Amino acid sequence: MPLRDHFHSPLDDLASWEEFHGGWPMEIVRTLARKLPPAYVAAPHVHHGAFIEVDVATFEKDQAIQPWEGGNGNAAATAVWSPPQPTRAVETDLPDTDEYEVRIYDTKRGRRLVAAIEIVSPANKDRPEHRRAFVAKCAALLQKQVAVSIIDLVTTREFNLYADLMEFLGQPKSSPGTESPQYAVACRYFSRNDRWRLETWERPLLVGEPLPTLPLWLAEDLSVPLDLEESYQETCRVLRIR
């Protein structure tokens, strides 16, 4: 099945892009399960908005907080320390950072994250702060030598986050992969002979055309094919998208 436009009529009248984006990561995991070496596992991760649950139970103490001692070691001269007024205090909202991704781990190295497949949502592109958050996340992963693949099907926003990522990393912003707002790209950043090397595989995406196969790097000398067309077709079939 060739690529469809999930963000305009008539398709978005029949099936929402959220349904497709929510289902695609699991189908990518299914296709990778047949290709990954035994030491590697893939897992889907879908997160909406800025609110992340944090388990704070480990930080709770049974006893009350003791008052701060003034630094002279004299327990009798204790006082409650009051911090100064904040230098900035404004009402604001955290960026709504949608995440539709697949994470690949190396179980022989303590379940170390080795690759991430990021599926761009409209919310990742609609505001400058959202675009910066997405780019910063991808850059941080690459700097930790995690291979990053970006898939952008969004036809309602013209921004190219891959181009922004290259600019963030100090690389030329213009290249064949940055000329289309819809694209798929695989990136990796690794050290060879004491020199850092950035490699990318860029493919434009066109409505009506098949999706490409990209290299998914698990280690410097180990990769498997990331067949986007196979997982895309299966997601559409399950959701009855025609």
C-alpha positions in Angstrom: 0.0 0.0 0.0 1.5 3.4 -1.0 1.8 6.2 1.5 -1.5 8.0 2.3 -2.2 11.5 3.5 -3.5 10.8 7.1 -4.0 14.5 7.8 -6.5 15.7 5.1 -9.7 14.6 3.6 -10.9 12.1 2.7 -8.8 9.9 4.8 -8.9 11.9 8.0 -12.7 11.9 7.8 -12.6 8.1 8.2 -9.6 7.4 10.5 -7.7 9.9 12.7 -4.0 10.2 12.4 -3.8 9.6 16.2 -5.1 6.1 15.6 -2.5 5.4 13.0 0.4 6.9 15.0 -0.6 5.0 18.1 -0.7 1.7 16.2 2.4 2.0 14.0 5.0 1.7 16.7 3.7 -1.8 17.7 3.8 -3.0 14.1 7.3 -1.7 13.7 8.2 -3.8 16.8 6.5 -6.9 15.2 8.6 -6.6 12.0 11.8 -6.0 14.0 11.2 -9.0 16.2 11.9 -11.3 13.2 15.1 -9.4 12.3 16.8 -8.4 15.5 19.6 -10.6 16.9 18.7 -12.5 20.1 20.5 -10.0 22.3 18.3 -7.1 21.2 14.7 -6.3 22.0 12.4 -3.6 20.6 9.6 -1.9 22.6 6.9 0.7 21.6 6.6 3.9 23.5 3.7 6.3 23.1 3.3 9.4 25.3 0.9 12.3 25.0 1.6 15.7 26.5 4.0 17.0 29.1 2.8 15.2 32.2 5.0 12.3 33.2 4.3 10.2 36.2 7.2 10.1 38.6 7.4 7.7 41.6 8.2 9.9 44.5 7.7 7.2 47.1 11.4 6.6 47.5 12.0 10.2 48.4 9.5 10.2 51.3 10.9 10.0 54.8 9.2 8.8 58.0 10.8 11.4 60.1 10.2 15.2 59.9 12.8 17.4 58.2 15.3 18.7 60.8 15.9 22.4 61.0 19.0 23.8 59.4 21.9 24.5 61.7 23.6 27.8 61.2 27.0 26.3 60.4 28.6 26.7 63.8 27.8 23.2 65.0 25.7 24.5 67.9 22.4 22.7 67.9 21.0 25.2 70.3 21.4 28.0 67.8 19.4 26.4 64.9 17.1 28.5 62.7 14.8 27.9 59.7 16.5 29.2 56.6 14.3 31.2 54.2 15.4 31.3 50.6 15.5 34.6 48.7 12.7 35.6 46.4 12.9 33.9 42.9 14.5 35.9 40.2 11.7 34.8 37.8 8.2 33.7 38.7 5.7 33.4 35.8 2.7 31.3 35.1 3.4 28.9 32.2 2.7 25.5 30.7 5.2 22.8 30.0 5.5 22.0 26.3 3.2 19.2 25.1 5.9 16.8 23.8 4.1 14.0 22.1 6.2 10.8 21.7 5.5 8.1 19.2 8.6 5.9 19.1 10.2 2.5 19.2 13.2 1.9 21.4 15.7 -0.8 20.8 17.8 -2.2 23.7 20.9 -4.4 24.0 20.1 -6.8 26.8 23.7 -8.0 27.1 24.7 -4.6 28.1 22.2 -4.0 30.9 19.3 -3.2 28.5 21.3 -0.3 27.1 19.3 1.9 24.6 21.0 1.6 21.3 18.5 2.9 18.8 15.3 5.0 18.7 12.7 5.4 15.9 10.9 8.7 16.3 7.5 9.2 14.5 6.8 12.9 14.2 3.4 14.2 15.2 1.8 17.6 14.4 2.4 18.7 18.0 6.2 18.2 17.5 6.1 20.8 14.7 3.4 23.4 15.6 5.4 25.7 17.9 9.1 26.8 18.1 9.4 25.4 21.6 8.0 22.0 20.5 10.4 21.8 17.6 13.4 22.7 19.8 12.4 20.0 22.3 12.2 17.4 19.6 15.5 18.4 18.1 17.2 18.6 21.5 16.0 15.1 22.3 17.3 13.6 19.1 20.7 15.4 19.5 21.0 14.1 23.0 20.4 10.6 21.9 23.0 10.9 19.1 25.6 12.3 21.4 25.1 9.2 23.6 25.7 7.1 20.4 22.1 6.0 20.1 21.1 5.6 16.5 18.1 7.8 15.7 15.6 7.3 12.9 13.0 10.1 12.2 9.8 9.4 10.2 7.7 12.5 9.3 4.4 11.9 7.5 2.9 15.2 8.7 1.4 17.1 5.8 -0.2 20.0 7.9 3.2 21.5 9.0 6.0 22.4 6.6 8.8 22.5 9.1 11.6 20.0 8.6 12.9 18.8 12.0 15.7 16.8 10.4 17.1 20.1 8.9 16.8 21.7 12.3 18.7 18.8 13.8 21.5 19.1 11.3 21.7 22.8 12.0 21.7 22.1 15.8 24.7 19.8 15.3 26.6 22.4 13.3 26.0 20.7 9.9 24.7 22.2 6.6 20.9 22.6 6.8 20.3 22.0 3.1 20.6 18.5 1.7 18.4 16.1 -0.4 16.7 14.9 2.8 15.8 18.4 3.9 14.1 19.5 0.7 10.8 17.8 1.5 8.7 18.3 4.7 7.8 14.6 4.6 10.8 12.3 4.9 12.5 9.3 6.6 16.0 9.5 7.8 18.4 7.3 9.8 21.2 8.9 11.7 24.1 7.7 13.8 27.0 9.4 15.5 30.1 7.4 16.5 33.8 7.5 17.2 36.3 6.0 14.8 40.1 6.5 15.0 39.6 9.1 17.7 37.4 11.2 15.4 33.7 11.6 15.6 31.6 10.8 12.5 28.0 11.6 11.7 26.3 9.5 9.1 22.7 9.9 7.7 20.6 8.1 5.2 17.9 10.4 3.9 14.8 9.5 1.9 11.9 11.8 0.9 8.4 10.5 1.4 5.8 11.1 -1.3 2.1 10.4 -1.0 1.2 7.6 -3.4 4.7 6.1 -3.3 6.0 3.1 -1.2 8.0 3.8 2.0 11.7 3.1 2.0 13.9 0.7 3.9 16.5 2.3 6.2 19.4 0.9 8.1 18.8 0.5 11.8 22.1 0.6 13.5 22.5 -1.5 16.7 26.3 -1.1 16.9 29.1 0.4 14.9 29.4 -2.7 12.7 25.9 -4.1 13.1 22.6 -3.1 11.5 19.3 -4.6 10.4 16.8 -3.4 7.8 14.1 -1.1 9.0 11.3 -1.9 6.4 8.9 1.0 6.9 6.6 -0.2 4.0 6.0 -3.6 5.7 5.0 -2.1 9.0 3.0 0.7 7.4 1.0 -1.7 5.3 0.2 -3.9 8.3 -0.9 -0.9 10.4 -3.2 0.2 7.6 -4.6 -3.3 7.3 -5.3 -3.7 11.0 -7.0 -0.3 11.2 -8.9 -1.0 7.9 -7.4 2.1 6.2 -7.7 1.7 2.5 
